[in-house]
Amino acid sequence: MANNLPSSDHNSAGAWAKKYYFASRAVMDSVLRPHDLGATQWYVLYQLANDGPTMQRDLVQMLQIDRATLSGVVAALVRKGLVAQEPHPSDLRQKVLHITASGMKLWERLPDPIELIVATAFDGVEDVDLDTVVRVLQAATQRLNSHLNEGIKQ
């Protein structure tokens, strides 16, 4: 069987989207590592600091991760004292997450890795060009998700 893998100089939009993703994750990790946080932990703190208490199950969809991964992330944040996990008053099986005072104190002094990534990656790029990138990637993502959903229905 022939090797159908693209060469290392693959220059498609998908290849560049992947390279951008990996580069931005590396920057995010380098910004958060000194604070003993990972990217998903940062996103959980972001949600809780900006939108308040959140059902843990809702974060699965928001962050597009599986429940087991989120459980580990939440357990680490609880262990660090940054997040409190409490039963929902009307359904004790469901958990509500709150940022703690320690979590909020950390949040207020954390550098914003997304702001740094955007400022660095898109410095000097015209808004019209950024709008095009967003529109193209958004449409491509929607088409791929639709394709997956159609495959599931069959």
KAGIFEN-V627409 format. One record per pair of residues at least 4 apart in sequence whose ideal C-beta (glycine too) atoms are under 7 Angstrom apart, sorted by the first residue. I is the first residue (numbers start at 1). J is the second residue. Records with the same first field share a line. If there is no record, write none. Layout:
I: J + J
This chain:
6: 10
10: 15
11: 15
13: 17
14: 18
15: 19
16: 20
17: 21 + 137
18: 22
19: 23
20: 24
21: 25
22: 26
23: 27
24: 28 + 117 + 121
25: 29 + 39
26: 30
27: 31 + 113 + 116 + 117
28: 32 + 39 + 113 + 117
29: 33 + 39
31: 111 + 113 + 116
32: 37 + 38 + 39 + 42 + 113
35: 106 + 110
37: 41 + 42
39: 43
40: 44 + 63 + 65 + 73
41: 45 + 73 + 76 + 77
42: 46 + 113
43: 47 + 63
44: 48 + 59 + 73 + 74 + 77 + 83
45: 49 + 82 + 99 + 103 + 107
46: 50
47: 51 + 54 + 59 + 62
48: 52 + 54 + 83 + 97 + 98 + 99
49: 99 + 104 + 107
53: 96 + 97 + 98
54: 58 + 59 + 97
55: 88 + 94 + 96
56: 70 + 74 + 85 + 95 + 97
57: 94
58: 62
59: 63 + 70
60: 65 + 67 + 70
63: 70
65: 69 + 70
67: 71
68: 72
69: 73
70: 74
71: 75
72: 76
73: 77
74: 78 + 83 + 85 + 97
75: 79
76: 80
77: 82 + 83
78: 83 + 85
81: 100 + 102
82: 99 + 100 + 102 + 103 + 106
83: 97 + 98 + 99 + 100 + 103
84: 98 + 100
85: 95 + 97
86: 95 + 96 + 98
87: 92 + 95
88: 92 + 94 + 95 + 96
99: 103 + 104 + 107
101: 105
102: 106
103: 107
104: 108
106: 110
111: 116
112: 116
113: 117
114: 118
115: 119
116: 120
117: 121
118: 122
119: 123
122: 130
125: 129 + 130
127: 131
128: 132
129: 133
130: 134
131: 135
132: 136
133: 137
134: 138
135: 139
136: 140
137: 141
138: 142
139: 143
140: 144
141: 145
142: 146
143: 147
144: 148
145: 149
146: 150
147: 151
148: 152
149: 153
150: 154
